[in-house]
Amino acid sequence: MTALNIVAVVGNPGARSRTKVLADAIVSTLSAALEQHHPLRLQVLEIADLASHIGTALTPQQLDAEGAAAVRAIETADLIVAVTPVYKGSYSGLFKHLFDLVDQEALVGRPVLLAANGGSHRHALVVDHQLRPLFAFFRALAVPSAIYAAEADYAGYTITPGPLQDRIDEAVAQAVPLVVARHASRDLRLVA
Ligand SMILES: Cc1cc2nc3c(=O)[nH]c(=O)nc-3n(C[C@H](O)[C@H](O)[C@H](O)COP(=O)(O)O)c2cc1C
């Protein structure tokens, strides 16, 4: 059985990040649900690390090796975990820029778990009004429940036990059958 390939994209351009904490919590919940049944390959792509490799590339051909590897990882993932901070009511600019470099046919039918981290809960619908349409463009398979977190869900850089973990558990429970089905289809060569 080939490894199930999970790629998390963390859209925060800064180093210390609650968006990264959220992505790590999602990935660790996914791992706990999947690793007993499937070999896993986990990759976390941080915009904070990739900015200098993607920021000046206007086309995929202009990417350096590291930028091209990141785009390729997204294009070949069995599950993408897309996590962005909320900037001006939407995803961060560099998060969008990375996906602008992804082939528009590469994510068709691909499971994507959506998550965003904002300052307050006022912008919670960013996951449905901004992130979901981006992945609808790609004809990806967005998990029905998206995850939104805000300052109130953390004590410092630690998730406070309670509703946020419940939302993560719900979205992961929906993502698992999608990613297992996608992986089985790939092993049977029904999808690329
Ligand atoms: C340029 C900028 C714009 C922001 N716009 C919003 C916004 O529209 N709505 C919101 O809830 N938070 C907004 N915030 C707050 C960030 O979403 C919040 O600080 C971030 O998610 C915290 O995650 P981090 O620790 O990964 O930076 C903004 C922050 C910055 C720096």
PDBQT file of the ligand as one rigid body, heavy atoms in Angstrom, charges set to zero:
ROOT
HETATM    1  C1  LIG A 201      -2.684  42.644   7.702  1.00  0.00    +0.000 C 
HETATM    2  C2  LIG A 201      -3.617  42.006   8.674  1.00  0.00    +0.000 A 
HETATM    3  C3  LIG A 201      -4.974  42.007   8.428  1.00  0.00    +0.000 A 
HETATM    4  C4  LIG A 201      -5.864  41.396   9.326  1.00  0.00    +0.000 A 
HETATM    5  N1  LIG A 201      -7.188  41.388   9.034  1.00  0.00    +0.000 NA
HETATM    6  C5  LIG A 201      -8.043  40.707   9.852  1.00  0.00    +0.000 A 
HETATM    7  C6  LIG A 201      -9.433  40.630   9.531  1.00  0.00    +0.000 A 
HETATM    8  O1  LIG A 201      -9.917  41.162   8.545  1.00  0.00    +0.000 OA
HETATM    9  N2  LIG A 201     -10.236  39.933  10.376  1.00  0.00    +0.000 N 
HETATM   10  C7  LIG A 201      -9.765  39.304  11.510  1.00  0.00    +0.000 A 
HETATM   11  O2  LIG A 201     -10.541  38.657  12.222  1.00  0.00    +0.000 OA
HETATM   12  N3  LIG A 201      -8.445  39.374  11.828  1.00  0.00    +0.000 NA
HETATM   13  C8  LIG A 201      -7.592  40.056  11.034  1.00  0.00    +0.000 A 
HETATM   14  N4  LIG A 201      -6.256  40.125  11.339  1.00  0.00    +0.000 N 
HETATM   15  C9  LIG A 201      -5.771  39.383  12.536  1.00  0.00    +0.000 C 
HETATM   16  C10 LIG A 201      -5.144  38.069  12.115  1.00  0.00    +0.000 C 
HETATM   17  O3  LIG A 201      -6.059  37.253  11.414  1.00  0.00    +0.000 OA
HETATM   18  C11 LIG A 201      -4.660  37.325  13.353  1.00  0.00    +0.000 C 
HETATM   19  O4  LIG A 201      -3.776  38.156  14.049  1.00  0.00    +0.000 OA
HETATM   20  C12 LIG A 201      -3.950  36.078  12.916  1.00  0.00    +0.000 C 
HETATM   21  O5  LIG A 201      -4.858  35.121  12.428  1.00  0.00    +0.000 OA
HETATM   22  C13 LIG A 201      -3.195  35.476  14.084  1.00  0.00    +0.000 C 
HETATM   23  O6  LIG A 201      -2.528  34.358  13.582  1.00  0.00    +0.000 OA
HETATM   24  P1  LIG A 201      -0.955  34.285  13.533  1.00  0.00    +0.000 P 
HETATM   25  O7  LIG A 201      -0.496  34.122  14.963  1.00  0.00    +0.000 OA
HETATM   26  O8  LIG A 201      -0.701  33.077  12.698  1.00  0.00    +0.000 OA
HETATM   27  O9  LIG A 201      -0.430  35.553  12.912  1.00  0.00    +0.000 OA
HETATM   28  C14 LIG A 201      -5.356  40.763  10.493  1.00  0.00    +0.000 A 
HETATM   29  C15 LIG A 201      -3.974  40.793  10.763  1.00  0.00    +0.000 A 
HETATM   30  C16 LIG A 201      -3.117  41.393   9.862  1.00  0.00    +0.000 A 
HETATM   31  C17 LIG A 201      -1.613  41.382  10.163  1.00  0.00    +0.000 C 
ENDROOT
TORSDOF 0
